[in-house]
Amino acid sequence: MNKATCIMVQGTMSGAGKSLLCAALCRIFAQDGYRVAPFKSQNMALNSFVTRDGLEMGRAQVVQAQAAGMEPDVRMNPILLKPSSDTGSQVIVNGEVRGQMPAAAYFKMKRSLIPDILAAYNSLAEEVDIIVIEGAGSPAEINLKADDIVNMGLAKLVDAPVLLAGDIDRGGVFAQLYGTVALLEPDERTRIKGLLINKFRGDVEILRPGLAMLEEKTQLPVLGVIPYLKVDIEDEDSLSTRLEAGRAVKPLDAAILRLPHISNFTDFMPLEQHPLLGVRYVQSPRQLGTPDVVILPGTKNTIDDLLWLRQCGLEAAVLKLAAQGTPVLGVCGGYQMLGHTLADPDGEESGTPCTLRGLALLPTDTVFNAEKQLRQTHATAEAIPFAGAKLTGYEIHAGRTTVQGSPFCILADGTPEGCVQANVFGTYLHGLFDTGELTEKLTAFLCKKKGISPADAPLLSMEQYRQQQFDLLADGVRAALDMDAVYAAMGMDRKGGNRV
């Protein structure tokens, strides 16, 4: 069996669009008839996903796998770092937690993870034709180069050709690209097969003199000027513009609390597709106002974010709205906050043993422990007004919650899950809106409360919508990128798919 060829996308900075470009390439190669897998040796993000076999991986590689038409596989992201503070992260290797580490400790040990990275990569390479590799941050972080396992260090290990992308939307793209190339070692520069200018708005003809000068100074071709594409694809982390407070104004107002350690906010993307639902993220009582529904999302640090909620005045504002009959929904960490108590006897969640009172809107109590609950599941909503809605999703949380009240839903194995009390709902189920059925039930409920007519048009399921957006992304990138040069960089003949 031939081993897969590969292409790597590196960027001049975080947020340059590497993840989306890799998703586009995954889709393009799949459209061209190849079996494709994404790969990122080390990802840092709070948005994660649970695979079918109960392992945890970064959301960006899940999205790229979906673009490629592949089942998400933890080998696509062997190392995941989930920041829990400014100087520490939970370290997840091959889908399982290795522990909580300060940045300095992880920096000292990360080279020891190279065998795990190569084992994952080589195993994938036996099963696919092409691997699309995503770098992290910038390859020109000269203070980190010696122990790099995610940019040029990885490119050397797997002999990957590299495309270097700069973000013109932030300004200074020529300096970004030229400066990055200039800071690389000669052998690293030879790996770069072309430059990409990403997120361009305007007339490309005005850009051409600069492109010619850039090519002259770097001795590298510009293989594409990618337009700022208006596609709606799940975001990786808190850099997302999705979390900005101002969103489209629609008849119904859904306010999601933007917690400091917010995670898995992609749960709420399906709500944004509804013609009647305006979704916004809020950080203060003033921003919160009087929405039609309040949502407390997941968080990587429930204890700290509950204290923040209390200190900034949002707890009092939510309690007031709930008392007035406004529906309140908590998901994962948000669900835990809605209970009576949150106990962390061993300091697993907060670093020091403690017990906090919750918002006391649900008859639940949560105790944190070291063991994570990781599983995919199906469920049927039990709570009125959502009863009968079919749900799919996954659980990913530390902590066990005891429930005295009625369940939110019934899992496929018959287990009650979540809790409901009056107008307050809580569940551990991420992805609960993906089928579209819960979105429709929620919208109908809110419309009835507000005295407006629900929309008649059926919604696309999240999966249908996602596939539509992947095609739009691939079309936009294919039109702007020299794909013949990309195939040539991989040593492939585009027409026949043979190695050159």
BAVEX-811266 format. One record per residue (C-alpha): x negated, y negated, z negated; residue number from 0; residue in one letter. Coordinates in nm, 3 decimals, decimal comma, padded with zeros to 5 digits, always signed. Each point is the difference from the previous one (the first is absolute). Layout:
# residues N
- X_Y_Z_NUM_a .
...
END
This chain:
# residues 500
- +00,000_+00,000_+00,000_0_m .
- -00,131_-00,346_+00,090_1_n .
- -00,043_-00,239_-00,288_2_k .
- +00,198_-00,326_+00,024_3_a .
- -00,151_-00,315_+00,137_4_t .
- +00,057_-00,324_-00,192_5_c .
- +00,026_-00,376_+00,012_6_i .
- -00,039_-00,234_-00,297_7_m .
- +00,156_-00,342_-00,057_8_v .
- -00,189_-00,230_-00,235_9_q .
- +00,092_-00,358_-00,084_10_g .
- -00,170_-00,324_-00,087_11_t .
- +00,201_-00,019_-00,326_12_m .
- +00,288_+00,152_-00,191_13_s .
- +00,328_-00,076_+00,170_14_g .
- -00,150_-00,027_+00,350_15_a .
- +00,260_+00,249_+00,125_16_g .
- -00,203_+00,323_-00,003_17_k .
- +00,287_+00,211_-00,130_18_s .
- +00,242_-00,114_+00,271_19_l .
- -00,260_+00,034_+00,275_20_l .
- -00,070_+00,357_-00,115_21_c .
- +00,373_+00,074_-00,006_22_a .
- +00,025_-00,137_+00,355_23_a .
- -00,289_+00,217_+00,121_24_l .
- +00,154_+00,306_-00,167_25_c .
- +00,324_-00,066_+00,186_26_r .
- -00,172_-00,073_+00,333_27_i .
- -00,212_+00,316_-00,010_28_f .
- +00,308_+00,204_-00,099_29_a .
- +00,194_-00,153_+00,290_30_q .
- -00,290_+00,100_+00,226_31_d .
- +00,044_+00,362_-00,103_32_g .
- -00,267_+00,043_-00,267_33_y .
- +00,031_+00,145_-00,348_34_r .
- -00,117_-00,284_-00,224_35_v .
- -00,075_-00,043_-00,370_36_a .
- -00,084_-00,317_-00,194_37_p .
- -00,282_-00,007_-00,256_38_f .
- -00,118_-00,242_-00,266_39_k .
- -00,262_+00,132_-00,237_40_s .
- +00,082_-00,244_-00,282_41_q .
- +00,314_-00,206_-00,033_42_n .
- +00,082_-00,254_-00,271_43_m .
- +00,372_-00,067_-00,031_44_a .
- +00,291_+00,024_-00,239_45_l .
- +00,236_+00,127_+00,269_46_n .
- -00,037_+00,376_+00,009_47_s .
- +00,192_+00,303_+00,119_48_f .
- +00,049_+00,361_-00,106_49_v .
- -00,060_+00,266_+00,265_50_t .
- +00,216_+00,307_+00,045_51_r .
- -00,245_+00,199_-00,214_52_d .
- +00,015_-00,253_-00,286_53_g .
- -00,324_-00,190_+00,058_54_l .
- -00,046_-00,379_-00,006_55_e .
- -00,140_-00,205_+00,288_56_m .
- -00,009_-00,359_+00,124_57_g .
- +00,303_-00,141_+00,179_58_r .
- -00,201_-00,140_+00,294_59_a .
- -00,110_+00,347_+00,112_60_q .
- +00,355_+00,128_-00,046_61_v .
- +00,123_-00,269_+00,239_62_v .
- -00,279_+00,083_+00,247_63_q .
- +00,085_+00,371_-00,020_64_a .
- +00,365_-00,081_+00,070_65_q .
- -00,110_-00,208_+00,299_66_a .
- -00,197_+00,300_+00,124_67_a .
- +00,295_+00,235_-00,054_68_g .
- -00,193_+00,191_-00,267_69_m .
- +00,100_+00,121_-00,344_70_e .
- -00,183_-00,217_-00,259_71_p .
- -00,290_+00,202_-00,141_72_d .
- -00,220_-00,093_-00,296_73_v .
- -00,309_+00,080_+00,210_74_r .
- +00,076_-00,321_+00,190_75_m .
- -00,085_-00,201_-00,315_76_n .
- -00,225_+00,204_-00,231_77_p .
- -00,068_-00,288_-00,244_78_i .
- +00,269_-00,237_-00,125_79_l .
- -00,070_-00,276_-00,252_80_l .
- +00,303_-00,147_-00,177_81_k .
- -00,101_-00,320_-00,181_82_p .
- +00,129_-00,019_-00,356_83_s .
- -00,189_-00,318_-00,094_84_s .
- -00,239_-00,252_+00,155_85_d .
- -00,296_+00,227_-00,080_86_t .
- +00,134_+00,356_-00,002_87_g .
- +00,195_+00,252_+00,204_88_s .
- +00,153_+00,342_-00,020_89_q .
- -00,215_+00,223_+00,221_90_v .
- +00,183_+00,263_+00,205_91_i .
- -00,204_+00,257_+00,193_92_v .
- +00,163_+00,245_+00,241_93_n .
- +00,339_-00,108_-00,130_94_g .
- -00,067_+00,063_-00,368_95_e .
- -00,094_-00,241_-00,280_96_v .
- -00,366_+00,011_-00,104_97_r .
- +00,044_-00,264_-00,267_98_g .
- +00,000_-00,369_-00,079_99_q .
- -00,331_-00,172_+00,078_100_m .
- -00,150_-00,348_-00,029_101_p .
- -00,131_-00,129_+00,333_102_a .
- -00,365_+00,036_-00,105_103_a .
- +00,042_+00,365_-00,096_104_a .
- +00,174_+00,084_+00,325_105_y .
- -00,266_-00,185_+00,199_106_f .
- -00,270_+00,218_-00,157_107_k .
- +00,176_+00,330_+00,073_108_m .
- +00,166_-00,058_+00,336_109_k .
- -00,283_+00,145_+00,210_110_r .
- +00,059_+00,329_-00,179_111_s .
- +00,339_+00,008_+00,177_112_l .
- -00,158_+00,023_+00,347_113_i .
- +00,042_+00,382_+00,008_114_p .
- +00,374_-00,044_-00,069_115_d .
- +00,024_-00,260_+00,278_116_i .
- -00,182_+00,214_+00,255_117_l .
- +00,193_+00,314_-00,094_118_a .
- +00,330_-00,182_+00,059_119_a .
- -00,122_-00,156_+00,325_120_y .
- -00,150_+00,319_+00,143_121_n .
- +00,309_+00,201_-00,089_122_s .
- +00,223_-00,250_+00,183_123_l .
- -00,241_-00,004_+00,295_124_a .
- +00,059_+00,372_+00,053_125_e .
- +00,372_-00,057_+00,051_126_e .
- +00,034_-00,314_+00,218_127_v .
- -00,140_-00,155_+00,317_128_d .
- -00,066_-00,353_-00,129_129_i .
- -00,054_-00,150_-00,345_130_i .
- +00,070_-00,372_-00,042_131_v .
- -00,211_-00,126_-00,291_132_i .
- +00,077_-00,315_-00,194_133_e .
- -00,273_-00,193_-00,181_134_g .
- +00,054_-00,211_-00,311_135_a .
- -00,068_-00,368_-00,060_136_g .
- -00,308_-00,093_+00,205_137_s .
- -00,311_+00,196_+00,105_138_p .
- -00,208_-00,311_-00,076_139_a .
- +00,045_+00,014_-00,379_140_e .
- -00,376_-00,001_-00,042_141_i .
- +00,017_+00,055_-00,378_142_n .
- +00,189_+00,329_+00,053_143_l .
- -00,180_+00,137_+00,306_144_k .
- -00,241_+00,236_-00,171_145_a .
- +00,280_+00,221_-00,133_146_d .
- +00,257_-00,057_+00,275_147_d .
- +00,232_+00,296_+00,063_148_i .
- +00,278_-00,173_+00,191_149_v .
- -00,148_-00,226_+00,273_150_n .
- -00,333_+00,048_+00,179_151_m .
- -00,108_+00,257_-00,258_152_g .
- +00,291_+00,219_+00,104_153_l .
- -00,049_-00,081_+00,370_154_a .
- -00,353_+00,141_-00,025_155_k .
- +00,117_+00,311_-00,185_156_l .
- +00,254_+00,094_+00,269_157_v .
- -00,173_-00,171_+00,297_158_d .
- +00,291_-00,232_+00,072_159_a .
- +00,010_-00,273_+00,265_160_p .
- +00,139_-00,322_-00,147_161_v .
- +00,239_-00,274_+00,106_162_l .
- -00,043_-00,320_-00,204_163_l .
- +00,313_-00,211_-00,052_164_a .
- +00,021_-00,365_-00,109_165_g .
- +00,308_-00,191_-00,115_166_d .
- +00,050_-00,317_+00,206_167_i .
- +00,313_-00,092_-00,196_168_d .
- -00,213_-00,091_-00,301_169_r .
- -00,235_-00,213_+00,208_170_g .
- -00,373_+00,027_+00,065_171_g .
- +00,025_+00,323_+00,197_172_v .
- -00,316_-00,062_+00,204_173_f .
- -00,200_-00,056_-00,318_174_a .
- +00,163_+00,307_-00,157_175_q .
- -00,104_+00,226_+00,286_176_l .
- -00,342_-00,151_+00,070_177_y .
- -00,089_-00,019_-00,369_178_g .
- +00,104_+00,360_-00,063_179_t .
- -00,205_+00,129_+00,294_180_v .
- -00,300_-00,211_-00,105_181_a .
- -00,001_+00,147_-00,351_182_l .
- -00,004_+00,360_+00,124_183_l .
- -00,313_+00,209_+00,045_184_e .
- -00,108_+00,066_+00,362_185_p .
- +00,116_+00,364_-00,010_186_d .
- +00,338_-00,114_-00,137_187_e .
- +00,044_-00,255_+00,280_188_r .
- -00,053_+00,272_+00,260_189_t .
- +00,304_+00,181_-00,143_190_r .
- +00,227_-00,291_+00,089_191_i .
- +00,146_+00,063_+00,345_192_k .
- +00,220_-00,308_+00,015_193_g .
- +00,152_-00,297_-00,182_194_l .
- +00,370_-00,062_-00,053_195_l .
- +00,168_-00,329_-00,076_196_i .
- +00,317_+00,070_-00,193_197_n .
- +00,321_-00,197_-00,078_198_k .
- -00,037_-00,250_+00,286_199_f .
- +00,273_-00,255_+00,069_200_r .
- -00,019_-00,221_+00,306_201_g .
- -00,153_-00,011_+00,348_202_d .
- -00,289_+00,246_+00,033_203_v .
- -00,149_-00,205_+00,287_204_e .
- -00,093_-00,273_-00,250_205_i .
- -00,191_+00,264_-00,195_206_l .
- -00,207_+00,132_+00,292_207_r .
- -00,301_-00,238_-00,024_208_p .
- -00,041_+00,105_-00,364_209_g .
- +00,027_+00,366_+00,092_210_l .
- -00,277_-00,035_+00,257_211_a .
- -00,226_-00,173_-00,253_212_m .
- +00,077_+00,264_-00,263_213_l .
- -00,091_+00,278_+00,241_214_e .
- -00,322_-00,178_+00,088_215_e .
- -00,103_-00,054_-00,362_216_k .
- +00,091_+00,351_-00,126_217_t .
- -00,079_+00,192_+00,319_218_q .
- +00,330_+00,181_-00,058_219_l .
- +00,311_+00,001_+00,218_220_p .
- +00,333_-00,138_-00,120_221_v .
- +00,235_+00,290_+00,075_222_l .
- +00,323_-00,172_-00,088_223_g .
- +00,181_-00,305_-00,131_224_v .
- +00,292_+00,150_-00,189_225_i .
- +00,303_-00,229_-00,034_226_p .
- +00,172_-00,063_-00,332_227_y .
- +00,254_+00,277_+00,038_228_l .
- +00,343_-00,038_-00,158_229_k .
- +00,028_+00,360_-00,113_230_v .
- +00,138_+00,113_-00,333_231_d .
- -00,223_+00,272_-00,137_232_i .
- -00,050_+00,101_-00,362_233_e .
- -00,269_-00,201_-00,176_234_d .
- -00,284_+00,142_-00,202_235_e .
- -00,037_-00,228_-00,298_236_d .
- +00,053_-00,336_-00,166_237_s .
- -00,159_-00,189_+00,291_238_l .
- +00,333_+00,055_+00,172_239_s .
- +00,188_-00,310_+00,117_240_t .
- +00,312_+00,205_-00,076_241_r .
- -00,043_-00,101_-00,366_242_l .
- +00,026_-00,372_+00,069_243_e .
- +00,309_-00,143_-00,167_244_a .
- +00,166_-00,154_+00,305_245_g .
- +00,184_+00,256_+00,214_246_r .
- +00,295_-00,016_+00,238_247_a .
- +00,316_-00,149_-00,150_248_v .
- +00,292_+00,244_+00,033_249_k .
- +00,344_+00,030_-00,167_250_p .
- -00,131_+00,235_-00,272_251_l .
- -00,302_-00,084_-00,215_252_d .
- -00,225_+00,279_-00,135_253_a .
- -00,273_-00,124_-00,235_254_a .
- -00,297_+00,231_-00,066_255_i .
- -00,228_-00,088_-00,290_256_l .
- -00,355_-00,045_+00,126_257_r .
- -00,180_+00,167_-00,288_258_l .
- -00,376_-00,065_-00,034_259_p .
- -00,079_+00,370_+00,064_260_h .
- +00,288_+00,063_+00,243_261_i .
- -00,030_+00,328_+00,189_262_s .
- +00,195_+00,183_+00,270_263_n .
- +00,196_-00,311_+00,097_264_f .
- +00,045_+00,172_+00,335_265_t .
- +00,295_+00,170_-00,174_266_d .
- +00,202_-00,313_+00,080_267_f .
- -00,085_-00,046_+00,368_268_m .
- +00,326_+00,170_+00,109_269_p .
- +00,200_-00,264_-00,188_270_l .
- -00,156_-00,270_+00,217_271_e .
- +00,143_+00,159_+00,314_272_q .
- +00,360_-00,047_-00,112_273_h .
- +00,170_-00,297_+00,171_274_p .
- +00,165_-00,109_-00,325_275_l .
- -00,286_+00,047_-00,246_276_l .
- -00,258_-00,270_-00,062_277_g .
- -00,295_+00,142_-00,194_278_v .
- -00,241_-00,225_-00,190_279_r .
- -00,276_+00,050_-00,258_280_y .
- +00,004_-00,225_-00,306_281_v .
- -00,249_-00,084_-00,277_282_q .
- +00,188_-00,243_-00,226_283_s .
- +00,350_-00,058_-00,142_284_p .
- +00,033_-00,305_+00,225_285_r .
- -00,065_+00,211_+00,310_286_q .
- +00,232_+00,273_-00,126_287_l .
- +00,311_-00,220_-00,017_288_g .
- +00,328_+00,191_+00,027_289_t .
- -00,048_+00,283_+00,252_290_p .
- +00,256_+00,267_+00,082_291_d .
- -00,232_+00,278_-00,113_292_v .
- -00,327_+00,008_-00,198_293_v .
- -00,262_+00,269_+00,069_294_i .
- -00,290_+00,093_-00,228_295_l .
- -00,252_+00,184_+00,220_296_p .
- -00,279_+00,246_-00,075_297_g .
- -00,322_-00,110_-00,166_298_t .
- -00,344_+00,145_-00,065_299_k .
- +00,005_-00,141_-00,353_300_n .
- +00,347_+00,009_-00,154_301_t .
- -00,106_-00,120_-00,346_302_i .
- -00,191_-00,307_+00,120_303_d .
- +00,270_-00,092_+00,249_304_d .
- +00,273_+00,033_-00,263_305_l .
- -00,195_-00,242_-00,221_306_l .
- -00,037_-00,237_+00,298_307_w .
- +00,376_+00,023_+00,065_308_l .
- +00,060_-00,095_-00,363_309_r .
- -00,252_-00,284_-00,011_310_q .
- +00,104_-00,172_+00,325_311_c .
- +00,369_-00,006_-00,090_312_g .
- +00,121_+00,247_+00,263_313_l .
- +00,107_+00,255_-00,262_314_e .
- +00,243_-00,247_-00,156_315_a .
- +00,127_-00,104_+00,344_316_a .
- +00,061_+00,363_+00,105_317_v .
- +00,179_+00,078_-00,329_318_l .
- +00,226_-00,301_+00,051_319_k .
- +00,087_+00,104_+00,356_320_l .
- +00,064_+00,361_-00,107_321_a .
- +00,234_-00,121_-00,276_322_a .
- +00,192_-00,198_+00,264_323_q .
- +00,050_+00,315_+00,208_324_g .
- -00,278_-00,041_+00,259_325_t .
- -00,119_+00,347_+00,114_326_p .
- -00,356_+00,082_-00,111_327_v .
- -00,202_+00,284_+00,153_328_l .
- -00,333_+00,126_-00,133_329_g .
- -00,226_+00,231_+00,200_330_v .
- -00,282_+00,199_-00,165_331_c .
- -00,183_-00,247_-00,229_332_g .
- +00,297_-00,235_+00,030_333_g .
- +00,226_+00,284_-00,118_334_y .
- -00,227_+00,058_-00,301_335_q .
- +00,021_-00,370_-00,094_336_m .
- +00,381_+00,013_-00,010_337_l .
- +00,001_+00,249_-00,289_338_g .
- -00,010_-00,048_-00,378_339_h .
- -00,364_+00,089_-00,068_340_t .
- -00,325_+00,060_+00,188_341_l .
- -00,255_+00,192_-00,209_342_a .
- -00,365_+00,038_+00,097_343_d .
- -00,142_+00,200_-00,294_344_p .
- -00,336_+00,075_+00,163_345_d .
- -00,046_-00,327_+00,191_346_g .
- +00,033_+00,179_+00,335_347_e .
- +00,200_-00,282_+00,159_348_e .
- -00,124_-00,309_-00,183_349_s .
- -00,347_+00,093_-00,125_350_g .
- +00,099_-00,021_-00,368_351_t .
- +00,269_+00,197_-00,189_352_p .
- +00,323_-00,197_-00,029_353_c .
- +00,378_+00,016_+00,002_354_t .
- +00,208_-00,275_+00,159_355_l .
- +00,368_-00,069_+00,008_356_r .
- +00,147_+00,000_+00,349_357_g .
- +00,285_-00,207_+00,139_358_l .
- +00,244_+00,245_-00,166_359_a .
- +00,236_-00,005_+00,298_360_l .
- -00,014_+00,380_+00,034_361_l .
- +00,019_+00,269_-00,273_362_p .
- -00,346_+00,140_+00,077_363_t .
- -00,337_+00,032_-00,171_364_d .
- -00,332_+00,056_+00,178_365_t .
- -00,321_+00,153_-00,134_366_v .
- -00,316_-00,037_+00,212_367_f .
- -00,252_+00,282_+00,031_368_n .
- -00,293_+00,094_+00,221_369_a .
- +00,198_+00,236_+00,223_370_e .
- +00,142_-00,146_+00,321_371_k .
- +00,328_+00,113_+00,149_372_q .
- -00,056_+00,042_+00,377_373_l .
- +00,259_+00,155_+00,229_374_r .
- +00,213_-00,052_+00,307_375_q .
- +00,369_+00,061_-00,046_376_t .
- +00,354_-00,036_+00,133_377_h .
- +00,294_-00,121_-00,206_378_a .
- +00,363_-00,104_+00,008_379_t .
- +00,104_-00,321_-00,175_380_a .
- +00,234_+00,061_-00,291_381_e .
- +00,049_-00,353_-00,129_382_a .
- +00,308_-00,194_+00,099_383_i .
- -00,001_-00,195_+00,235_384_p .
- -00,273_+00,199_+00,180_385_f .
- +00,149_+00,348_-00,049_386_a .
- -00,059_+00,238_+00,290_387_g .
- -00,288_-00,186_+00,164_388_a .
- -00,269_+00,244_+00,115_389_k .
- -00,349_-00,105_-00,105_390_l .
- -00,351_+00,114_+00,086_391_t .
- -00,314_-00,117_-00,172_392_g .
- -00,277_+00,079_-00,243_393_y .
- -00,096_-00,044_-00,363_394_e .
- -00,337_-00,138_-00,104_395_i .
- -00,023_-00,104_-00,362_396_h .
- -00,159_+00,060_-00,336_397_a .
- +00,237_+00,019_-00,294_398_g .
- +00,300_+00,211_-00,094_399_r .
- +00,336_-00,166_-00,046_400_t .
- +00,275_+00,141_-00,222_401_t .
- +00,350_-00,101_+00,104_402_v .
- +00,314_-00,023_-00,214_403_q .
- +00,234_-00,132_+00,272_404_g .
- +00,133_+00,102_+00,341_405_s .
- -00,244_+00,087_+00,282_406_p .
- -00,066_-00,218_+00,302_407_f .
- -00,025_+00,300_+00,233_408_c .
- -00,021_+00,380_+00,008_409_i .
- -00,315_+00,151_+00,150_410_l .
- +00,013_+00,283_+00,253_411_a .
- -00,076_+00,254_-00,275_412_d .
- +00,295_-00,122_-00,208_413_g .
- -00,205_-00,207_-00,246_414_t .
- +00,155_-00,331_-00,111_415_p .
- -00,229_-00,296_+00,072_416_e .
- +00,001_-00,363_-00,104_417_g .
- +00,260_-00,179_-00,208_418_c .
- +00,303_-00,227_+00,036_419_v .
- +00,175_-00,224_-00,250_420_q .
- +00,270_-00,237_+00,123_421_a .
- -00,162_-00,224_+00,265_422_n .
- -00,359_+00,114_-00,072_423_v .
- -00,166_+00,281_+00,195_424_f .
- -00,339_+00,168_-00,031_425_g .
- -00,185_+00,269_+00,196_426_t .
- -00,350_+00,139_+00,051_427_y .
- +00,073_+00,069_+00,368_428_l .
- -00,218_-00,196_+00,243_429_h .
- +00,131_-00,022_+00,358_430_g .
- +00,359_+00,009_-00,125_431_l .
- +00,123_-00,236_+00,273_432_f .
- -00,172_+00,175_+00,292_433_d .
- +00,300_+00,205_+00,119_434_t .
- +00,212_-00,317_+00,022_435_g .
- +00,288_+00,153_-00,197_436_e .
- -00,083_-00,169_-00,329_437_l .
- -00,056_-00,331_+00,182_438_t .
- +00,351_+00,022_+00,146_439_e .
- +00,156_+00,089_-00,335_440_k .
- -00,182_-00,281_-00,179_441_l .
- +00,096_-00,255_+00,265_442_t .
- +00,366_+00,106_-00,003_443_a .
- +00,003_-00,028_-00,380_444_f .
- -00,154_-00,348_+00,004_445_l .
- +00,234_-00,115_+00,279_446_c .
- +00,301_+00,114_-00,201_447_k .
- -00,124_-00,185_-00,309_448_k .
- -00,055_-00,314_+00,206_449_k .
- +00,319_+00,029_+00,206_450_g .
- -00,162_+00,022_+00,345_451_i .
- +00,040_+00,257_+00,277_452_s .
- -00,276_+00,260_+00,043_453_p .
- -00,180_+00,022_+00,337_454_a .
- +00,150_+00,252_+00,240_455_d .
- -00,313_+00,087_+00,198_456_a .
- -00,170_+00,323_-00,116_457_p .
- -00,356_-00,042_-00,124_458_l .
- -00,295_+00,186_+00,142_459_l .
- -00,154_+00,238_-00,252_460_s .
- -00,341_-00,113_-00,123_461_m .
- -00,162_+00,276_+00,205_462_e .
- +00,170_-00,114_+00,324_463_q .
- -00,088_-00,362_-00,072_464_y .
- -00,360_+00,094_-00,082_465_r .
- -00,047_+00,189_+00,327_466_q .
- +00,148_-00,291_+00,197_467_q .
- -00,247_-00,239_-00,163_468_q .
- -00,296_+00,233_+00,069_469_f .
- +00,086_-00,003_+00,370_470_d .
- +00,019_-00,381_+00,003_471_l .
- -00,339_-00,016_-00,176_472_l .
- -00,161_+00,243_+00,244_473_a .
- +00,142_-00,186_+00,301_474_d .
- -00,137_-00,332_-00,125_475_g .
- -00,347_+00,132_-00,078_476_v .
- -00,027_+00,213_+00,316_477_r .
- +00,080_-00,303_+00,214_478_a .
- -00,277_-00,207_-00,162_479_a .
- -00,272_+00,259_-00,057_480_l .
- -00,240_+00,148_+00,259_481_d .
- +00,097_+00,362_-00,063_482_m .
- -00,235_+00,128_+00,270_483_d .
- -00,289_-00,150_-00,200_484_a .
- +00,136_+00,152_-00,323_485_v .
- +00,015_+00,347_+00,156_486_y .
- -00,349_-00,051_+00,144_487_a .
- -00,130_-00,098_-00,345_488_a .
- +00,123_+00,337_-00,126_489_m .
- -00,170_+00,178_+00,289_490_g .
- +00,333_+00,097_+00,155_491_m .
- +00,140_-00,025_+00,349_492_d .
- +00,336_-00,168_-00,048_493_r .
- +00,169_+00,170_+00,293_494_k .
- -00,084_+00,358_-00,083_495_g .
- -00,083_-00,031_-00,365_496_g .
- -00,331_+00,178_+00,055_497_n .
- -00,326_-00,087_-00,167_498_r .
- -00,234_-00,188_+00,229_499_v .
END
